[in-house]
Amino acid sequence: MKVPQAGAVAAVIAIALTASGCVGDEGDQGDGTLAIGIKFDQPGIGMRETDGTFTGFDVDVATYVAKELGYKANKIEFKQVYSNDRELLLQYNEVKFVVASYSINEKRKEKVDFAGPYFVAHQDLLTRAGDASINKPEDLNSKSLCSVTGSTSAENLRKNLAPKAGLLELGGYSDCVVALQDSRVDAMTTDNAILAGYAARKGNEGKFKLLGQNLSNENYGIGVKKGNKDLQRKINDALKKMVADGSWETAVKKNFGSNYKYEPAPAVAPVG
């Protein structure tokens, strides 16, 4: 799948805005529907199924937050986001907020504001099940690695652990899984929750193994347009309620399985 680069995405959005005249404020589509950015290719996180429905932890979180904002499930429009265009979709009001395994970091906070965090993941490695040559990140120095364009995972690994690893950047995680299965790369890296979802996906059973390397702490946040403090606070309130009423833990167990070792719900950061 070819993914448009950031400049191309901006151009497409600009043309769309010109053609339509305007877009509703902050992702409100003007007809009572709410546009939310999610990933479409992350089993257990955000997945568009073949029947057109959406599944995953981020989907459940987004739906809960939308309900607290006054939107019923049938008024939600999920829009696909990629790791390299999440900020643009927020800046151009294409979505009201983004719930897409969106790790909070200082560089991203320069462009968007984050509600949350609502989940803690750890960077890990996925290899083919029969490959005994990779047991730790340093083993990748003579190997090839796949990650997604715009993701922080490959940058972190090559900078700190395996500077001589070959890198293949593709548009989506599903593309990396195919490359790994076809032996075009030796490993794939991203958050453990995402990798666990792919390893457990129907048809992938027994093909891959998760190394169990906690290479980073990834605090997932909900991205909102820079400066929208009111929305940021409302989403924070919804997240706190989701944890308090047990819906958060139910969603974690439903989407990642009873064997997944997850961190407790993180404390929501105050809005500055």
RAJOCOR-V243984 format. One record per pair of residues at least 6 apart in sequence whose ideal C-beta (glycine too) atoms are under 7 Angstrom apart, sorted by the first residue. I is the first residue (numbers start at 1). J is the second residue. Records with the same first field share a line. If there is no record, write none. Layout:
# RAJOCOR-V243984
I->J + J
This chain:
# RAJOCOR-V243984
1->171 + 172 + 175
2->171
3->82 + 149 + 171 + 172
4->12
6->84 + 85 + 88
9->85 + 88
10->88
13->88 + 92 + 94
17->23 + 92
23->93 + 94
24->30
25->93
26->93 + 96 + 225 + 228 + 231
27->34 + 35 + 93 + 94 + 95 + 96
28->34 + 96
29->35 + 77
32->75
33->75 + 77
34->66 + 71 + 75 + 76 + 77 + 96
35->77 + 79 + 94 + 95 + 96
36->62 + 66 + 76 + 78 + 79 + 95 + 96 + 97 + 99
37->79 + 81 + 86 + 89 + 95 + 98 + 100
38->46 + 54 + 58 + 59 + 62 + 78 + 81 + 99 + 100
39->45 + 46 + 58 + 81 + 100 + 101
40->46 + 47 + 48 + 80
41->47 + 172 + 173 + 174
42->56 + 101 + 173 + 194 + 197
43->197 + 198 + 201
44->56 + 57 + 193 + 196 + 197 + 255 + 256
45->56 + 57 + 58 + 101 + 193 + 194 + 197
46->56 + 58 + 59 + 100
47->54 + 55 + 56
48->54
49->55
54->78
56->255
57->251 + 252 + 255 + 256
58->99 + 100 + 101
60->251 + 255
61->99 + 118 + 251
62->99
63->73 + 76
64->238 + 242 + 247
65->235 + 238
66->76
68->238 + 241
69->234
79->94 + 95
81->89 + 98 + 100
82->150 + 171
83->148 + 149 + 150 + 151
84->149 + 150
86->98 + 100 + 102 + 223
87->111 + 112
89->95 + 98
90->98 + 112 + 223 + 224 + 225
91->225
97->222 + 223 + 224 + 231 + 235
98->222 + 223
99->222
101->191 + 194 + 220
102->220 + 221 + 223
103->152 + 218 + 219 + 220
104->114 + 117 + 219 + 221
105->152
111->226
112->223 + 224 + 225 + 226
113->224 + 226 + 227 + 228 + 232
114->221 + 222 + 223
115->221 + 222 + 224 + 232 + 235 + 236 + 239
116->220 + 221 + 222 + 239 + 268
117->219 + 220 + 221 + 266 + 269
118->220 + 222 + 239
119->220
120->217 + 218 + 219 + 263 + 266
121->191 + 192 + 193 + 218 + 220
122->191 + 192 + 214 + 215 + 216 + 217 + 218
123->153 + 156 + 189 + 190 + 191 + 215 + 216 + 218
124->192 + 195 + 210 + 211 + 212 + 213 + 215
125->137 + 187 + 189 + 211 + 213
126->180 + 187 + 188 + 195 + 198 + 199 + 208 + 210
127->134 + 186 + 187 + 208 + 209 + 211
128->180 + 207 + 208
129->206 + 207 + 208 + 209
131->186
133->139
134->140 + 143 + 186 + 187
135->211
136->213
137->157 + 161 + 162 + 213 + 215
138->161 + 162
140->162 + 165 + 187
141->162 + 164 + 165
142->164
143->165 + 186 + 187
144->166 + 168 + 185 + 186
145->154 + 157 + 165 + 166 + 167 + 185 + 187 + 189
146->168 + 170 + 176 + 179 + 180 + 185 + 188
147->153 + 154 + 167 + 169 + 176 + 189 + 190
148->169 + 170 + 172 + 173 + 176 + 190
149->169 + 170 + 171
151->190
153->189 + 190
154->167 + 169 + 189
156->215 + 216
157->165 + 189 + 215
158->165 + 167
168->179 + 185
170->176 + 179
173->190 + 194 + 198
176->188
177->188 + 198
179->185
180->188
181->207
191->218
192->210
193->256
195->210
196->210 + 256 + 260
198->204
199->208 + 210
200->257
219->266
222->235
224->231 + 232 + 235
229->271
232->271
233->271
236->268 + 271
239->268
240->268
242->248
243->265
248->265
252->262
256->262
